[in-house]
Amino acid sequence: MRAMSEQERTPESDGRDFADAAWSIPSYVLSGILVWGGLGWLLSRWTDVHAFIPIGVILGAVLGVYLVYLKYGR
């Protein structure tokens, strides 16, 4: 049995495209929050200014949503 090429594969015949998007979208946003929130946490521990934690979390969420837009929104 041969594998289907990219040209032969349609969304109706393959439900993996939807499943991939369903897992990718929250993963981008959550990863952004964790990475940038973690950097904000490290920066707040280093400088003793606790405002960097929420700034990092918000920045990570915004950048994660922006990456989702770039990948799926166009």
Secondary structure in CASP SS format (residue, H / E / C, confidence):
PFRMAT SS
TARGET T0000
AUTHOR 0000-0000-0000
METHOD secondary structure of the structure
MODEL  1
M C 1.00
R C 1.00
A C 1.00
M C 1.00
S C 1.00
E C 1.00
Q C 1.00
E C 1.00
R C 1.00
T C 1.00
P C 1.00
E C 1.00
S C 1.00
D C 1.00
G C 1.00
R H 1.00
D H 1.00
F H 1.00
A H 1.00
D H 1.00
A H 1.00
A H 1.00
W H 1.00
S H 1.00
I H 1.00
P H 1.00
S H 1.00
Y H 1.00
V H 1.00
L H 1.00
S H 1.00
G H 1.00
I H 1.00
L H 1.00
V H 1.00
W H 1.00
G H 1.00
G H 1.00
L H 1.00
G H 1.00
W H 1.00
L H 1.00
L H 1.00
S H 1.00
R H 1.00
W H 1.00
T H 1.00
D C 1.00
V C 1.00
H C 1.00
A C 1.00
F H 1.00
I H 1.00
P H 1.00
I H 1.00
G H 1.00
V H 1.00
I H 1.00
L H 1.00
G H 1.00
A H 1.00
V H 1.00
L H 1.00
G H 1.00
V H 1.00
Y H 1.00
L H 1.00
V H 1.00
Y H 1.00
L H 1.00
K H 1.00
Y H 1.00
G H 1.00
R C 1.00
END
